Amino acid sequence: MLVRCAYYVGTVDPKDQKTFDDYVRDVHLPMVATWPRLRKLRLLKNNGQPYEGEAPRYYQVFELSFDNQEDMDFCMASEERKYCRKVSAQDIAKFKGLFKGEVHHINYEATEFELKPAS
């Protein structure tokens, strides 16, 4: 399985979080969910709690899972993705400045491990 992650490295001002989060959850990700050959879509959002004293650096992460490279390539070239990117580009004007940071995309090969109960 292949996973493409979009890491949102940065922050959203607390007063803007509801607007930003609602857009991601109610508009953007539902469009992404229509992309062909996408096996799984997850949103990981930090809970704002420090870990071992370090504040979260990632506001959120999107995980897009595919069965193989061919499916990922097909999806990334699809009309559904092109439409989503067009809508997102138009919507950026409404949300410019809400997210302060950068978005990084990284592809991973994922390996699942069977969980074994502790003795």
N, CA, C and O atoms as a printed pandas DataFrame, in Angstrom:
     atom_number atom_name residue_name chain_id  residue_number  x_coord  y_coord  z_coord
0              1         N          MET        A               1    0.850   -1.175    0.000
1              2        CA          MET        A               1    0.000    0.000    0.000
2              3         C          MET        A               1    0.888    1.228    0.000
3              4         O          MET        A               1    1.942    1.245    0.635
4              5         N          LEU        A               2    0.457    2.251   -0.715
5              6        CA          LEU        A               2    1.145    3.540   -0.739
6              7         C          LEU        A               2    0.298    4.577   -0.027
7              8         O          LEU        A               2   -0.929    4.571   -0.125
8              9         N          VAL        A               3    0.963    5.462    0.685
9             10        CA          VAL        A               3    0.264    6.528    1.402
10            11         C          VAL        A               3    0.919    7.847    1.039
11            12         O          VAL        A               3    2.138    7.991    1.135
12            13         N          ARG        A               4    0.116    8.802    0.625
13            14        CA          ARG        A               4    0.589   10.172    0.416
14            15         C          ARG        A               4    0.061   10.996    1.583
15            16         O          ARG        A               4   -1.141   11.031    1.846
16            17         N          CYS        A               5    0.977   11.655    2.273
17            18        CA          CYS        A               5    0.601   12.498    3.398
18            19         C          CYS        A               5    0.803   13.956    3.040
19            20         O          CYS        A               5    1.798   14.316    2.411
20            21         N          ALA        A               6   -0.131   14.784    3.435
21            22        CA          ALA        A               6   -0.012   16.235    3.312
22            23         C          ALA        A               6    0.113   16.774    4.727
23            24         O          ALA        A               6   -0.852   16.781    5.491
24            25         N          TYR        A               7    1.319   17.228    5.068
25            26        CA          TYR        A               7    1.601   17.741    6.409
26            27         C          TYR        A               7    1.415   19.252    6.437
27            28         O          TYR        A               7    2.058   19.982    5.683
28            29         N          TYR        A               8    0.544   19.705    7.303
29            30        CA          TYR        A               8    0.330   21.136    7.508
30            31         C          TYR        A               8    1.203   21.554    8.683
31            32         O          TYR        A               8    0.809   21.421    9.842
32            33         N          VAL        A               9    2.400   22.064    8.371
33            34        CA          VAL        A               9    3.373   22.458    9.379
34            35         C          VAL        A               9    3.114   23.927    9.686
35            36         O          VAL        A               9    3.429   24.804    8.881
36            37         N          GLY        A              10    2.538   24.189   10.857
37            38        CA          GLY        A              10    2.211   25.559   11.214
38            39         C          GLY        A              10    1.021   25.616   12.142
39            40         O          GLY        A              10    0.720   24.657   12.852
40            41         N          THR        A              11    0.351   26.747   12.127
41            42        CA          THR        A              11   -0.742   26.975   13.059
42            43         C          THR        A              11   -1.909   27.700   12.393
43            44         O          THR        A              11   -1.785   28.268   11.308
44            45         N          VAL        A              12   -3.023   27.656   13.072
45            46        CA          VAL        A              12   -4.197   28.464   12.745
46            47         C          VAL        A              12   -4.560   29.195   14.022
47            48         O          VAL        A              12   -4.681   28.577   15.079
48            49         N          ASP        A              13   -4.733   30.496   13.934
49            50        CA          ASP        A              13   -5.104   31.282   15.101
50            51         C          ASP        A              13   -6.387   30.708   15.706
51            52         O          ASP        A              13   -7.313   30.364   14.971
52            53         N          PRO        A              14   -6.452   30.601   17.030
53            54        CA          PRO        A              14   -7.652   30.019   17.654
54            55         C          PRO        A              14   -8.966   30.645   17.184
55            56         O          PRO        A              14   -9.973   29.946   17.074
56            57         N          LYS        A              15   -8.972   31.939   16.908
57            58        CA          LYS        A              15  -10.218   32.586   16.466
58            59         C          LYS        A              15  -10.627   32.157   15.056
59            60         O          LYS        A              15  -11.783   32.329   14.672
60            61         N          ASP        A              16   -9.683   31.596   14.277
61            62        CA          ASP        A              16   -9.955   31.170   12.903
62            63         C          ASP        A              16  -10.090   29.658   12.747
63            64         O          ASP        A              16  -10.406   29.177   11.659
64            65         N          GLN        A              17   -9.855   28.907   13.816
65            66        CA          GLN        A              17   -9.825   27.456   13.701
66            67         C          GLN        A              17  -11.148   26.865   13.243
67            68         O          GLN        A              17  -11.157   25.969   12.398
68            69         N          LYS        A              18  -12.256   27.338   13.772
69            70        CA          LYS        A              18  -13.549   26.763   13.368
70            71         C          LYS        A              18  -13.787   26.973   11.878
71            72         O          LYS        A              18  -14.203   26.045   11.184
72            73         N          THR        A              19  -13.531   28.171   11.381
73            74        CA          THR        A              19  -13.722   28.458    9.955
74            75         C          THR        A              19  -12.844   27.557    9.096
75            76         O          THR        A              19  -13.310   26.956    8.128
76            77         N          PHE        A              20  -11.570   27.471    9.459
77            78        CA          PHE        A              20  -10.624   26.652    8.695
78            79         C          PHE        A              20  -10.988   25.177    8.781
79            80         O          PHE        A              20  -11.057   24.493    7.760
80            81         N          ASP        A              21  -11.220   24.686    9.986
81            82        CA          ASP        A              21  -11.533   23.267   10.181
82            83         C          ASP        A              21  -12.836   22.873    9.497
83            84         O          ASP        A              21  -12.924   21.792    8.914
84            85         N          ASP        A              22  -13.845   23.731    9.559
85            86        CA          ASP        A              22  -15.122   23.440    8.894
86            87         C          ASP        A              22  -14.933   23.328    7.390
87            88         O          ASP        A              22  -15.513   22.448    6.753
88            89         N          TYR        A              23  -14.123   24.216    6.818
89            90        CA          TYR        A              23  -13.870   24.155    5.376
90            91         C          TYR        A              23  -13.181   22.833    5.008
91            92         O          TYR        A              23  -13.591   22.152    4.068
92            93         N          VAL        A              24  -12.149   22.485    5.748
93            94        CA          VAL        A              24  -11.420   21.248    5.467
94            95         C          VAL        A              24  -12.360   20.043    5.571
95            96         O          VAL        A              24  -12.392   19.194    4.681
96            97         N          ARG        A              25  -13.117   19.977    6.659
97            98        CA          ARG        A              25  -13.975   18.815    6.930
98            99         C          ARG        A              25  -15.209   18.769    6.016
99           100         O          ARG        A              25  -15.600   17.693    5.562
100          101         N          ASP        A              26  -15.822   19.925    5.744
101          102        CA          ASP        A              26  -17.111   19.940    5.060
102          103         C          ASP        A              26  -17.031   20.215    3.557
103          104         O          ASP        A              26  -17.982   19.937    2.825
104          105         N          VAL        A              27  -15.896   20.762    3.092
105          106        CA          VAL        A              27  -15.774   21.106    1.675
106          107         C          VAL        A              27  -14.600   20.357    1.019
107          108         O          VAL        A              27  -14.793   19.593    0.073
108          109         N          HIS        A              28  -13.402   20.584    1.529
109          110        CA          HIS        A              28  -12.222   20.050    0.847
110          111         C          HIS        A              28  -12.150   18.516    0.879
111          112         O          HIS        A              28  -12.058   17.877   -0.170
112          113         N          LEU        A              29  -12.190   17.941    2.058
113          114        CA          LEU        A              29  -12.024   16.480    2.130
114          115         C          LEU        A              29  -13.169   15.708    1.481
115          116         O          LEU        A              29  -12.913   14.648    0.910
116          117         N          PRO        A              30  -14.421   16.177    1.534
117          118        CA          PRO        A              30  -15.456   15.476    0.770
118          119         C          PRO        A              30  -15.173   15.461   -0.744
119          120         O          PRO        A              30  -15.518   14.499   -1.429
120          121         N          MET        A              31  -14.544   16.533   -1.261
121          122        CA          MET        A              31  -14.156   16.517   -2.677
122          123         C          MET        A              31  -13.034   15.504   -2.909
123          124         O          MET        A              31  -13.069   14.748   -3.880
124          125         N          VAL        A              32  -12.043   15.490   -2.022
125          126        CA          VAL        A              32  -10.944   14.535   -2.155
126          127         C          VAL        A              32  -11.486   13.104   -2.108
127          128         O          VAL        A              32  -10.977   12.223   -2.802
128          129         N          ALA        A              33  -12.503   12.875   -1.303
129          130        CA          ALA        A              33  -13.076   11.531   -1.150
130          131         C          ALA        A              33  -13.689   10.999   -2.448
131          132         O          ALA        A              33  -13.977    9.806   -2.542
132          133         N          THR        A              34  -13.890   11.856   -3.442
133          134        CA          THR        A              34  -14.446   11.415   -4.735
134          135         C          THR        A              34  -13.358   11.000   -5.722
135          136         O          THR        A              34  -13.667   10.505   -6.806
136          137         N          TRP        A              35  -12.097   11.193   -5.362
137          138        CA          TRP        A              35  -11.012   10.888   -6.296
138          139         C          TRP        A              35  -10.974    9.386   -6.598
139          140         O          TRP        A              35  -11.129    8.564   -5.695
140          141         N          PRO        A              36  -10.769    9.037   -7.861
141          142        CA          PRO        A              36  -10.763    7.619   -8.228
142          143         C          PRO        A              36   -9.543    6.872   -7.685
143          144         O          PRO        A              36   -8.451    7.425   -7.552
144          145         N          ARG        A              37   -9.771    5.613   -7.382
145          146        CA          ARG        A              37   -8.751    4.663   -6.918
146          147         C          ARG        A              37   -8.148    5.021   -5.558
147          148         O          ARG        A              37   -7.153    4.430   -5.139
148          149         N          LEU        A              38   -8.745    5.976   -4.888
149          150        CA          LEU        A              38   -8.340    6.288   -3.520
150          151         C          LEU        A              38   -8.911    5.206   -2.615
151          152         O          LEU        A              38  -10.124    4.994   -2.594
152          153         N          ARG        A              39   -8.065    4.529   -1.878
153          154        CA          ARG        A              39   -8.481    3.399   -1.046
154          155         C          ARG        A              39   -8.969    3.871    0.321
155          156         O          ARG        A              39   -9.933    3.331    0.864
156          157         N          LYS        A              40   -8.294    4.886    0.875
157          158        CA          LYS        A              40   -8.611    5.326    2.234
158          159         C          LYS        A              40   -8.201    6.786    2.372
159          160         O          LYS        A              40   -7.196    7.214    1.804
160          161         N          LEU        A              41   -8.979    7.543    3.125
161          162        CA          LEU        A              41   -8.694    8.946    3.382
162          163         C          LEU        A              41   -8.869    9.205    4.864
163          164         O          LEU        A              41   -9.906    8.888    5.447
164          165         N          ARG        A              42   -7.837    9.789    5.472
165          166        CA          ARG        A              42   -7.924   10.109    6.906
166          167         C          ARG        A              42   -7.423   11.523    7.151
167          168         O          ARG        A              42   -6.504   12.004    6.488
168          169         N          LEU        A              43   -8.050   12.172    8.119
169          170        CA          LEU        A              43   -7.605   13.464    8.628
170          171         C          LEU        A              43   -7.081   13.231   10.035
171          172         O          LEU        A              43   -7.792   12.702   10.889
172          173         N          LEU        A              44   -5.846   13.624   10.273
173          174        CA          LEU        A              44   -5.248   13.561   11.604
174          175         C          LEU        A              44   -5.057   15.001   12.056
175          176         O          LEU        A              44   -4.351   15.772   11.406
176          177         N          LYS        A              45   -5.679   15.359   13.158
177          178        CA          LYS        A              45   -5.598   16.742   13.649
178          179         C          LYS        A              45   -5.021   16.718   15.049
179          180         O          LYS        A              45   -5.461   15.952   15.907
180          181         N          ASN        A              46   -4.027   17.569   15.270
181          182        CA          ASN        A              46   -3.424   17.568   16.602
182          183         C          ASN        A              46   -4.430   18.066   17.629
183          184         O          ASN        A              46   -5.319   18.859   17.322
184          185         N          ASN        A              47   -4.268   17.580   18.857
185          186        CA          ASN        A              47   -5.196   17.965   19.920
186          187         C          ASN        A              47   -4.684   19.154   20.723
187          188         O          ASN        A              47   -5.270   19.521   21.741
188          189         N          GLY        A              48   -3.594   19.752   20.264
189          190        CA          GLY        A              48   -3.072   20.941   20.918
190          191         C          GLY        A              48   -2.248   20.672   22.159
191          192         O          GLY        A              48   -1.703   21.597   22.760
192          193         N          GLN        A              49   -2.154   19.414   22.544
193          194        CA          GLN        A              49   -1.426   19.079   23.766
194          195         C          GLN        A              49    0.052   18.852   23.455
195          196         O          GLN        A              49    0.389   18.174   22.484
196          197         N          PRO        A              50    0.930   19.417   24.276
197          198        CA          PRO        A              50    2.353   19.161   24.066
198          199         C          PRO        A              50    2.682   17.698   24.335
199          200         O          PRO        A              50    2.032   17.032   25.141
200          201         N          TYR        A              51    3.702   17.220   23.642
201          202        CA          TYR        A              51    4.201   15.866   23.857
202          203         C          TYR        A              51    5.620   16.002   24.383
203          204         O          TYR        A              51    6.496   16.570   23.732
204          205         N          GLU        A              52    5.819   15.466   25.572
205          206        CA          GLU        A              52    7.106   15.564   26.251
206          207         C          GLU        A              52    7.617   16.998   26.258
207          208         O          GLU        A              52    8.802   17.260   26.051
208          209         N          GLY        A              53    6.687   17.921   26.504
209          210        CA          GLY        A              53    7.038   19.327   26.635
210          211         C          GLY        A              53    7.150   20.098   25.337
211          212         O          GLY        A              53    7.360   21.311   25.363
212          213         N          GLU        A              54    7.016   19.430   24.201
213          214        CA          GLU        A              54    7.145   20.101   22.908
214          215         C          GLU        A              54    5.765   20.354   22.311
215          216         O          GLU        A              54    4.954   19.436   22.190
216          217         N          ALA        A              55    5.506   21.610   21.937
217          218        CA          ALA        A              55    4.232   21.968   21.316
218          219         C          ALA        A              55    4.133   21.318   19.935
219          220         O          ALA        A              55    5.151   21.123   19.271
220          221         N          PRO        A              56    2.915   20.981   19.496
221          222        CA          PRO        A              56    2.744   20.375   18.174
222          223         C          PRO        A              56    3.238   21.313   17.068
223          224         O          PRO        A              56    2.955   22.511   17.086
224          225         N          ARG        A              57    3.973   20.756   16.112
225          226        CA          ARG        A              57    4.428   21.538   14.957
226          227         C          ARG        A              57    3.494   21.373   13.770
227          228         O          ARG        A              57    3.488   22.201   12.858
228          229         N          TYR        A              58    2.701   20.299   13.781
229          230        CA          TYR        A              58    1.799   20.005   12.667
230          231         C          TYR        A              58    0.375   20.318   13.093
231          232         O          TYR        A              58   -0.113   19.798   14.097
232          233         N          TYR        A              59   -0.286   21.171   12.324
233          234        CA          TYR        A              59   -1.679   21.479   12.639
234          235         C          TYR        A              59   -2.564   20.283   12.306
235          236         O          TYR        A              59   -3.452   19.917   13.075
236          237         N          GLN        A              60   -2.303   19.679   11.139
237          238        CA          GLN        A              60   -3.075   18.518   10.707
238          239         C          GLN        A              60   -2.304   17.783    9.626
239          240         O          GLN        A              60   -1.341   18.299    9.059
240          241         N          VAL        A              61   -2.751   16.566    9.356
241          242        CA          VAL        A              61   -2.177   15.743    8.295
242          243         C          VAL        A              61   -3.330   15.066    7.561
243          244         O          VAL        A              61   -4.268   14.571    8.187
244          245         N          PHE        A              62   -3.256   15.046    6.240
245          246        CA          PHE        A              62   -4.173   14.239    5.441
246          247         C          PHE        A              62   -3.406   13.003    5.012
247          248         O          PHE        A              62   -2.256   13.105    4.584
248          249         N          GLU        A              63   -4.027   11.831    5.121
249          250        CA          GLU        A              63   -3.452   10.585    4.621
250          251         C          GLU        A              63   -4.329   10.063    3.495
251          252         O          GLU        A              63   -5.521    9.825    3.690
252          253         N          LEU        A              64   -3.742    9.886    2.324
253          254        CA          LEU        A              64   -4.434    9.316    1.182
254          255         C          LEU        A              64   -3.762    7.988    0.864
255          256         O          LEU        A              64   -2.566    7.958    0.574
256          257         N          SER        A              65   -4.507    6.894    0.914
257          258        CA          SER        A              65   -3.946    5.563    0.701
258          259         C          SER        A              65   -4.388    4.984   -0.638
259          260         O          SER        A              65   -5.527    5.153   -1.073
260          261         N          PHE        A              66   -3.437    4.293   -1.275
261          262        CA          PHE        A              66   -3.652    3.676   -2.577
262          263         C          PHE        A              66   -3.103    2.260   -2.550
263          264         O          PHE        A              66   -2.200    1.951   -1.773
264          265         N          ASP        A              67   -3.652    1.399   -3.403
265          266        CA          ASP        A              67   -3.168    0.021   -3.470
266          267         C          ASP        A              67   -1.768   -0.067   -4.069
267          268         O          ASP        A              67   -0.971   -0.917   -3.673
268          269         N          ASN        A              68   -1.469    0.822   -5.035
269          270        CA          ASN        A              68   -0.180    0.745   -5.717
270          271         C          ASN        A              68    0.125    2.069   -6.412
271          272         O          ASN        A              68   -0.701    2.981   -6.422
272          273         N          GLN        A              69    1.315    2.161   -6.989
273          274        CA          GLN        A              69    1.754    3.391   -7.651
274          275         C          GLN        A              69    0.871    3.733   -8.843
275          276         O          GLN        A              69    0.581    4.904   -9.085
276          277         N          GLU        A              70    0.447    2.726   -9.584
277          278        CA          GLU        A              70   -0.425    2.958  -10.740
278          279         C          GLU        A              70   -1.721    3.654  -10.309
279          280         O          GLU        A              70   -2.169    4.596  -10.963
280          281         N          ASP        A              71   -2.316    3.193   -9.217
281          282        CA          ASP        A              71   -3.549    3.817   -8.729
282          283         C          ASP        A              71   -3.299    5.252   -8.264
283          284         O          ASP        A              71   -4.116    6.139   -8.509
284          285         N          MET        A              72   -2.166    5.477   -7.591
285          286        CA          MET        A              72   -1.849    6.838   -7.144
286          287         C          MET        A              72   -1.662    7.758   -8.351
287          288         O          MET        A              72   -2.185    8.872   -8.368
288          289         N          ASP        A              73   -0.923    7.298   -9.352
289          290        CA          ASP        A              73   -0.689    8.115  -10.543
290          291         C          ASP        A              73   -1.994    8.416  -11.267
291          292         O          ASP        A              73   -2.220    9.544  -11.706
292          293         N          PHE        A              74   -2.862    7.394  -11.393
293          294        CA          PHE        A              74   -4.161    7.576  -12.041
294          295         C          PHE        A              74   -4.966    8.634  -11.294
295          296         O          PHE        A              74   -5.543    9.535  -11.903
296          297         N          CYS        A              75   -4.998    8.516   -9.989
297          298        CA          CYS        A              75   -5.750    9.454   -9.152
298          299         C          CYS        A              75   -5.216   10.877   -9.302
299          300         O          CYS        A              75   -5.986   11.820   -9.481
300          301         N          MET        A              76   -3.904   11.025   -9.230
301          302        CA          MET        A              76   -3.301   12.360   -9.279
302          303         C          MET        A              76   -3.513   13.044  -10.631
303          304         O          MET        A              76   -3.462   14.270  -10.723
304          305         N          ALA        A              77   -3.752   12.251  -11.681
305          306        CA          ALA        A              77   -3.996   12.804  -13.017
306          307         C          ALA        A              77   -5.485   12.927  -13.342
307          308         O          ALA        A              77   -5.843   13.344  -14.443
308          309         N          SER        A              78   -6.347   12.572  -12.402
309          310        CA          SER        A              78   -7.790   12.486  -12.670
310          311         C          SER        A              78   -8.458   13.853  -12.786
311          312         O          SER        A              78   -7.971   14.857  -12.267
312          313         N          GLU        A              79   -9.580   13.853  -13.479
313          314        CA          GLU        A              79  -10.394   15.066  -13.610
314          315         C          GLU        A              79  -10.949   15.498  -12.250
315          316         O          GLU        A              79  -11.077   16.691  -11.977
316          317         N          GLU        A              80  -11.275   14.520  -11.402
317          318        CA          GLU        A              80  -11.804   14.842  -10.069
318          319         C          GLU        A              80  -10.769   15.620   -9.249
319          320         O          GLU        A              80  -11.115   16.576   -8.555
320          321         N          ARG        A              81   -9.515   15.210   -9.330
321          322        CA          ARG        A              81   -8.459   15.926   -8.604
322          323         C          ARG        A              81   -8.240   17.310   -9.214
323          324         O          ARG        A              81   -8.075   18.288   -8.485
324          325         N          LYS        A              82   -8.238   17.398  -10.540
325          326        CA          LYS        A              82   -8.068   18.704  -11.191
326          327         C          LYS        A              82   -9.170   19.662  -10.770
327          328         O          LYS        A              82   -8.914   20.836  -10.500
328          329         N          TYR        A              83  -10.412   19.151  -10.714
329          330        CA          TYR        A              83  -11.538   19.994  -10.289
330          331         C          TYR        A              83  -11.347   20.458   -8.842
331          332         O          TYR        A              83  -11.560   21.628   -8.525
332          333         N          CYS        A              84  -10.949   19.542   -7.981
333          334        CA          CYS        A              84  -10.736   19.870   -6.570
334          335         C          CYS        A              84   -9.656   20.947   -6.427
335          336         O          CYS        A              84   -9.817   21.884   -5.646
336          337         N          ARG        A              85   -8.571   20.817   -7.169
337          338        CA          ARG        A              85   -7.495   21.806   -7.103
338          339         C          ARG        A              85   -7.967   23.166   -7.614
339          340         O          ARG        A              85   -7.556   24.202   -7.092
340          341         N          LYS        A              86   -8.833   23.164   -8.635
341          342        CA          LYS        A              86   -9.379   24.415   -9.163
342          343         C          LYS        A              86  -10.244   25.108   -8.106
343          344         O          LYS        A              86  -10.110   26.308   -7.870
344          345         N          VAL        A              87  -11.124   24.342   -7.480
345          346        CA          VAL        A              87  -11.991   24.898   -6.432
346          347         C          VAL        A              87  -11.139   25.411   -5.269
347          348         O          VAL        A              87  -11.379   26.502   -4.750
348          349         N          SER        A              88  -10.150   24.623   -4.867
349          350        CA          SER        A              88   -9.282   25.030   -3.755
350          351         C          SER        A              88   -8.539   26.313   -4.085
351          352         O          SER        A              88   -8.405   27.187   -3.228
352          353         N          ALA        A              89   -8.054   26.441   -5.318
353          354        CA          ALA        A              89   -7.340   27.658   -5.722
354          355         C          ALA        A              89   -8.264   28.876   -5.646
355          356         O          ALA        A              89   -7.836   29.959   -5.246
356          357         N          GLN        A              90   -9.525   28.697   -6.027
357          358        CA          GLN        A              90  -10.493   29.791   -5.941
358          359         C          GLN        A              90  -10.817   30.125   -4.489
359          360         O          GLN        A              90  -11.033   31.288   -4.146
360          361         N          ASP        A              91  -10.850   29.103   -3.643
361          362        CA          ASP        A              91  -11.206   29.307   -2.237
362          363         C          ASP        A              91  -10.062   29.883   -1.405
363          364         O          ASP        A              91  -10.289   30.400   -0.312
364          365         N          ILE        A              92   -8.842   29.796   -1.915
365          366        CA          ILE        A              92   -7.690   30.298   -1.153
366          367         C          ILE        A              92   -7.885   31.762   -0.772
367          368         O          ILE        A              92   -7.494   32.172    0.321
368          369         N          ALA        A              93   -8.481   32.551   -1.653
369          370        CA          ALA        A              93   -8.702   33.968   -1.361
370          371         C          ALA        A              93   -9.527   34.155   -0.089
371          372         O          ALA        A              93   -9.283   35.083    0.682
372          373         N          LYS        A              94  -10.514   33.263    0.131
373          374        CA          LYS        A              94  -11.360   33.359    1.324
374          375         C          LYS        A              94  -10.591   33.004    2.588
375          376         O          LYS        A              94  -10.893   33.509    3.669
376          377         N          PHE        A              95   -9.603   32.138    2.449
377          378        CA          PHE        A              95   -8.920   31.593    3.623
378          379         C          PHE        A              95   -7.470   32.030    3.740
379          380         O          PHE        A              95   -6.740   31.562    4.614
380          381         N          LYS        A              96   -7.058   32.927    2.857
381          382        CA          LYS        A              96   -5.664   33.383    2.864
382          383         C          LYS        A              96   -5.316   33.926    4.249
383          384         O          LYS        A              96   -6.013   34.780    4.798
384          385         N          GLY        A              97   -4.249   33.419    4.781
385          386        CA          GLY        A              97   -3.790   33.896    6.079
386          387         C          GLY        A              97   -4.334   33.137    7.272
387          388         O          GLY        A              97   -3.828   33.320    8.379
388          389         N          LEU        A              98   -5.351   32.285    7.101
389          390        CA          LEU        A              98   -5.873   31.539    8.248
390          391         C          LEU        A              98   -4.846   30.505    8.714
391          392         O          LEU        A              98   -4.568   30.390    9.908
392          393         N          PHE        A              99   -4.290   29.759    7.765
393          394        CA          PHE        A              99   -3.235   28.807    8.103
394          395         C          PHE        A              99   -1.907   29.500    7.886
395          396         O          PHE        A              99   -1.616   30.002    6.800
396          397         N          LYS        A             100   -1.111   29.517    8.935
397          398        CA          LYS        A             100    0.203   30.157    8.866
398          399         C          LYS        A             100    1.256   29.056    8.897
399          400         O          LYS        A             100    1.545   28.490    9.951
400          401         N          GLY        A             101    1.818   28.763    7.745
401          402        CA          GLY        A             101    2.810   27.715    7.669
402          403         C          GLY        A             101    2.982   27.204    6.261
403          404         O          GLY        A             101    2.717   27.913    5.290
404          405         N          GLU        A             102    3.426   25.970    6.156
405          406        CA          GLU        A             102    3.673   25.332    4.865
406          407         C          GLU        A             102    3.010   23.963    4.836
407          408         O          GLU        A             102    2.773   23.340    5.871
408          409         N          VAL        A             103    2.716   23.515    3.617
409          410        CA          VAL        A             103    2.185   22.171    3.425
410          411         C          VAL        A             103    3.236   21.362    2.667
411          412         O          VAL        A             103    3.714   21.781    1.613
412          413         N          HIS        A             104    3.587   20.209    3.211
413          414        CA          HIS        A             104    4.564   19.318    2.597
414          415         C          HIS        A             104    3.877   17.999    2.251
415          416         O          HIS        A             104    3.125   17.452    3.057
416          417         N          HIS        A             105    4.141   17.497    1.054
417          418        CA          HIS        A             105    3.586   16.223    0.607
418          419         C          HIS        A             105    4.706   15.186    0.539
419          420         O          HIS        A             105    5.763   15.433   -0.041
420          421         N          ILE        A             106    4.459   14.030    1.138
421          422        CA          ILE        A             106    5.439   12.954    1.160
422          423         C          ILE        A             106    4.716   11.642    0.877
423          424         O          ILE        A             106    3.636   11.385    1.409
424          425         N          ASN        A             107    5.333   10.813    0.026
425          426        CA          ASN        A             107    4.789    9.485   -0.276
426          427         C          ASN        A             107    5.527    8.446    0.550
427          428         O          ASN        A             107    6.741    8.531    0.736
428          429         N          TYR        A             108    4.781    7.464    1.044
429          430        CA          TYR        A             108    5.335    6.378    1.847
430          431         C          TYR        A             108    4.850    5.043    1.318
431          432         O          TYR        A             108    3.743    4.940    0.791
432          433         N          GLU        A             109    5.669    4.037    1.456
433          434        CA          GLU        A             109    5.216    2.664    1.309
434          435         C          GLU        A             109    4.819    2.214    2.708
435          436         O          GLU        A             109    5.615    2.304    3.642
436          437         N          ALA        A             110    3.597    1.731    2.850
437          438        CA          ALA        A             110    3.086    1.348    4.171
438          439         C          ALA        A             110    3.105   -0.169    4.319
439          440         O          ALA        A             110    2.752   -0.906    3.399
440          441         N          THR        A             111    3.520   -0.610    5.485
441          442        CA          THR        A             111    3.518   -2.023    5.834
442          443         C          THR        A             111    2.673   -2.203    7.083
443          444         O          THR        A             111    2.918   -1.566    8.107
444          445         N          GLU        A             112    1.695   -3.060    6.994
445          446        CA          GLU        A             112    0.829   -3.342    8.137
446          447         C          GLU        A             112    1.440   -4.476    8.959
447          448         O          GLU        A             112    2.003   -5.421    8.406
448          449         N          PHE        A             113    1.327   -4.377   10.258
449          450        CA          PHE        A             113    1.804   -5.425   11.148
450          451         C          PHE        A             113    0.632   -5.973   11.963
451          452         O          PHE        A             113   -0.222   -5.222   12.434
452          453         N          GLU        A             114    0.614   -7.265   12.113
453          454        CA          GLU        A             114   -0.424   -7.904   12.923
454          455         C          GLU        A             114   -0.156   -7.598   14.377
455          456         O          GLU        A             114    0.976   -7.726   14.844
456          457         N          LEU        A             115   -1.178   -7.199   15.092
457          458        CA          LEU        A             115   -1.046   -6.924   16.511
458          459         C          LEU        A             115   -1.136   -8.219   17.294
459          460         O          LEU        A             115   -1.945   -9.096   16.991
460          461         N          LYS        A             116   -0.298   -8.319   18.293
461          462        CA          LYS        A             116   -0.294   -9.518   19.134
462          463         C          LYS        A             116   -0.487   -9.090   20.579
463          464         O          LYS        A             116    0.260   -8.259   21.096
464          465         N          PRO        A             117   -1.494   -9.664   21.226
465          466        CA          PRO        A             117   -1.761   -9.289   22.612
466          467         C          PRO        A             117   -0.560   -9.607   23.517
467          468         O          PRO        A             117    0.142  -10.598   23.315
468          469         N          ALA        A             118   -0.344   -8.756   24.503
469          470        CA          ALA        A             118    0.725   -9.001   25.467
470          471         C          ALA        A             118    0.392  -10.234   26.304
471          472         O          ALA        A             118   -0.777  -10.506   26.580
472          473         N          SER        A             119    1.392  -10.955   26.694
473          474        CA          SER        A             119    1.173  -12.167   27.503
474          475         C          SER        A             119    0.863  -11.829   28.934
475          476         O          SER        A             119    0.653  -12.727   29.749
